Amino acid sequence: MPVVSVYVYETTYSLRWLPIGGYVSMAGEDSENEEVKDLEIPYQRTINGINPWKRAIVTIAGIAFNFIFALILIAIYIFSTGVSTEDNTINVVNGSLAEQSGLSSGDKIVAVKDIQILSNGTPIYQDCTNTRCNIPYFNSFYVYLNNDQINNAVNEYLDTNLTQEITIIYTHKGTNSELTTSLIREYKDGEFPLLGINEATKIPNFFEGIGLTFKTFGEIIVLMGKAIASLFSPEGFNSLGGVVSMYQSSKTMASAGILSYIWYL
C-alpha cells in the first residue's frame, strides 16, 4: 500500500510504507491490474505490445545498470586510493612503532634479516638471521609483520622467544641503511602492536586505472560466483542475512569513511 502516489504522463510514482527497495512495474505486465486498465494505455504502449527486441532491452536494462554502476564505483575507488608503486616504498604512520624504530615515509624496504615468510598461500619459514633475504614485493613483508595468524605461527616456531629482534635493510633518500629493532616484534598481552607501515600508492594514469577497474570487476564477479556456490553448504546457508543485516553492514562500512563505503557498495 503506497503512502502517496503521483501520476505523471502515463507513469505512477509511489512512496511505500516500507521504503526498503525499489521496483518498476511495466504497463501490461499484469493484465488483471485494474489500475492499468483505468489508465486506458494503448496496447502498443504496454510491455507486451512493443517489439520483442525492445522488450529484451527493457528487461536487461536494470540488470545491466547494476554492473555499469559497479564499474563506476570501482573506478572512483581506484582513482581515489591509488595503486601500488610496486617498488616497496612505504608510508609510515605518525607515532607508530615503525616511526619509533627509525623508518619514515618514502623509505624502501629492500631486505630483512630474520625469519622471512614467503607468501604463496602457505607460510614458509626461512632462517635469514645470518643471511640477507630480499623482499620481492611489499606484501610479503607486510604479511610477515602484521598478520596475527602468522605471528602466532612464528611464535610457535620461535618457541618461547616472544620478543624477536629484526634487522631491516632499507633505502632512505637513496642510501642503503640497516635498522635492528625489537619494537616491531614486541609481543604484549597476547597481541602484537600495530606496526604502522603501509604500502605507498600512486594515482594511476587514465588507461592504467581503467584497466585495473575491469580487472577488479572480473575478480569480484569470480568471488560472487564462489560465494553463490558456497551457499549450498551448511556454513554458507547460515551466513545469509536479510535487510537488517545489510543495514548493519552498510552502517559499519559507512563509519569507516566514504571510500570504504564505496568499496562496500
C-alpha positions in Angstrom: 0.0 0.0 0.0 1.5 3.3 -1.0 1.8 6.3 1.3 1.4 8.6 -1.7 1.1 8.2 -5.4 1.7 10.8 -8.2 0.7 10.2 -11.8 2.9 11.9 -14.4 2.4 11.2 -18.1 1.5 7.5 -18.1 3.7 6.8 -15.0 2.7 6.5 -11.4 5.3 7.2 -8.8 4.7 5.7 -5.4 6.2 6.1 -2.0 5.6 3.0 0.1 5.2 2.5 3.8 8.4 0.4 3.9 10.9 2.2 1.5 13.5 -0.7 1.6 13.9 -1.1 -2.1 12.5 0.0 -5.4 10.9 -1.7 -8.4 9.5 -0.8 -11.8 6.2 -2.4 -13.0 5.6 -2.0 -16.7 2.1 -1.5 -18.0 0.8 -4.8 -19.3 2.8 -7.0 -17.0 -0.3 -7.8 -15.0 -3.3 -7.8 -17.4 -5.6 -8.1 -14.4 -4.4 -4.9 -12.8 -7.4 -2.6 -12.7 -5.2 0.5 -12.1 -3.6 -0.1 -15.5 -6.9 -0.6 -17.2 -8.2 2.6 -15.8 -5.3 4.5 -17.4 -6.5 3.3 -20.8 -3.0 2.9 -22.1 -2.9 1.7 -25.8 -1.8 -1.9 -26.2 1.2 -0.8 -28.3 2.4 1.3 -25.4 2.4 -1.7 -23.0 5.3 -4.0 -22.4 3.6 -6.8 -24.3 2.8 -4.5 -27.2 6.3 -3.4 -28.1 8.7 -5.3 -30.4 10.4 -8.3 -28.8 13.9 -6.8 -29.2 12.7 -3.6 -27.4 11.2 -5.8 -24.7 14.5 -7.6 -24.3 16.4 -4.3 -23.9 13.9 -3.1 -21.2 14.3 -6.4 -19.4 18.0 -6.4 -19.2 18.5 -2.6 -18.7 18.1 -2.6 -14.9 20.4 -5.6 -14.5 23.0 -4.1 -16.9 22.9 -0.8 -15.0 23.9 -2.6 -11.8 27.1 -3.8 -13.5 27.7 -0.4 -15.0 27.2 1.3 -11.6 29.7 -1.2 -10.1 32.3 -0.3 -12.7 31.8 3.4 -12.0 32.2 2.9 -8.2 35.3 0.7 -8.7 36.9 3.3 -10.9 36.2 6.0 -8.3 37.8 3.9 -5.6 40.9 3.1 -7.7 41.5 6.7 -8.8 40.9 7.9 -5.3 43.0 5.4 -3.3 45.7 4.9 -5.9 47.7 1.7 -6.8 50.9 0.2 -5.5 54.1 1.9 -6.5 55.4 -1.7 -6.8 58.9 -0.7 -5.6 58.4 -1.4 -1.8 58.1 2.3 -0.9 56.3 2.7 2.4 54.2 5.2 4.2 54.7 5.3 8.0 52.0 6.2 10.5 52.9 9.0 12.9 53.7 7.8 16.4 53.8 4.2 15.3 56.4 1.5 16.2 57.8 1.8 12.7 58.4 5.6 13.2 59.9 5.0 16.7 62.2 2.5 15.1 63.6 5.0 12.7 61.6 4.3 9.5 59.9 7.1 7.6 57.6 7.6 4.7 59.4 7.3 1.4 61.8 4.6 2.6 62.0 1.4 0.5 62.2 -2.0 2.1 65.0 -3.9 0.4 65.5 -7.0 2.6 65.2 -8.4 6.0 67.5 -10.4 8.3 65.2 -12.6 10.3 62.7 -15.4 9.6 61.1 -14.4 6.3 57.7 -15.7 5.3 57.4 -16.2 1.5 53.7 -15.7 0.8 52.3 -18.1 -1.7 49.2 -19.2 0.2 51.1 -21.1 2.8 53.7 -19.7 5.2 57.2 -20.9 4.5 59.8 -20.1 7.2 63.3 -19.3 6.1 66.1 -18.5 8.6 67.6 -15.2 7.5 69.4 -14.4 10.7 72.8 -14.5 9.1 71.9 -14.0 5.5 70.1 -11.3 3.6 66.6 -12.3 2.5 65.4 -10.0 -0.3 61.8 -8.8 -0.2 60.5 -9.2 -3.8 57.3 -7.3 -3.1 55.8 -5.3 -0.2 53.0 -7.8 0.6 55.5 -10.5 1.8 57.0 -8.0 4.2 53.6 -6.7 5.3 52.1 -10.1 5.9 55.2 -11.2 7.7 54.9 -8.5 10.3 51.1 -7.8 10.5 49.1 -11.0 10.2 48.1 -12.3 13.6 47.7 -15.9 12.4 51.3 -15.8 11.0 52.6 -14.0 14.1 51.2 -16.8 16.2 52.7 -19.4 14.0 56.1 -17.6 14.2 55.8 -17.6 18.0 55.3 -21.4 17.9 58.3 -21.6 15.6 60.4 -19.5 17.8 59.3 -21.5 20.9 59.5 -19.1 23.9 61.3 -16.2 22.3 58.4 -13.8 22.1 60.4 -10.7 21.6 62.3 -11.2 18.3 64.9 -8.7 17.0 64.5 -8.0 13.4 67.0 -6.3 11.1 65.5 -4.4 8.2 67.6 -3.3 5.2 66.0 -0.3 3.6 66.8 2.7 1.4 66.4 6.1 2.9 66.8 9.0 0.4 68.8 6.8 -1.9 71.1 5.4 0.7 71.0 1.8 2.0 70.7 1.6 5.7 70.2 -1.2 8.3 67.8 -1.0 11.2 67.8 -3.5 14.0 64.9 -3.3 16.4 62.9 -5.4 18.8 60.0 -3.0 18.9 58.4 -4.3 15.7 58.3 -7.8 17.0 57.5 -7.0 20.6 54.7 -9.1 22.0 52.4 -7.7 24.7 49.4 -9.1 26.4 48.9 -11.8 23.8 48.8 -9.3 20.9 51.3 -7.7 18.5 51.2 -3.9 18.4 50.4 -2.2 15.2 53.4 -1.8 13.0 52.3 1.4 11.3 53.7 0.6 7.8 51.5 0.9 4.7 52.4 0.4 1.1 52.9 3.7 -0.7 50.5 4.3 -3.6 50.3 6.4 -6.7 47.3 7.7 -8.7 47.3 5.6 -11.9 47.1 7.2 -15.3 43.7 7.0 -17.1 44.4 3.8 -19.1 46.0 2.0 -16.2 43.1 2.9 -14.0 40.5 1.8 -16.5 42.4 -1.5 -17.0 42.6 -2.1 -13.2 38.9 -1.2 -13.0 37.9 -4.0 -15.4 40.4 -6.4 -13.8 39.0 -5.8 -10.3 35.5 -6.1 -11.7 36.3 -9.5 -13.1 37.8 -10.6 -9.8 34.7 -9.6 -8.0 32.5 -11.5 -10.4 34.6 -14.6 -9.7 34.3 -14.1 -6.0 30.5 -13.6 -6.3 30.3 -16.9 -8.2 32.2 -18.7 -5.4 30.0 -17.0 -2.8 26.9 -18.2 -4.5 28.3 -21.7 -4.8 29.2 -21.7 -1.1 25.5 -21.0 -0.2 24.9 -24.7 -0.9 27.0 -25.7 2.1 25.7 -25.6 5.7 28.2 -22.9 6.6 27.2 -20.7 3.6 23.5 -21.0 4.3 23.9 -20.0 7.9 25.8 -16.9 6.8 22.9 -15.5 4.9 21.4 -12.2 6.1 18.4 -10.1 5.2 17.6 -6.4 5.2 18.6 -5.8 8.8 22.0 -7.5 8.2 22.5 -5.3 5.1 21.7 -2.2 7.1 24.1 -3.1 9.8 26.9 -3.9 7.3 26.3 -0.7 5.5 26.4 1.3 8.7 29.7 -0.3 9.7 31.3 0.4 6.4 30.0 4.0 6.3 31.5 4.7 9.6 34.9 3.7 8.2 34.7 6.5 5.6 33.4 7.3 2.2 35.9 5.2 0.3 35.2 2.1 2.4 31.5 2.6 1.8 32.1 3.0 -2.0 34.0 -0.3 -2.0 31.3 -2.0 0.0 28.7 -0.8 -2.5 
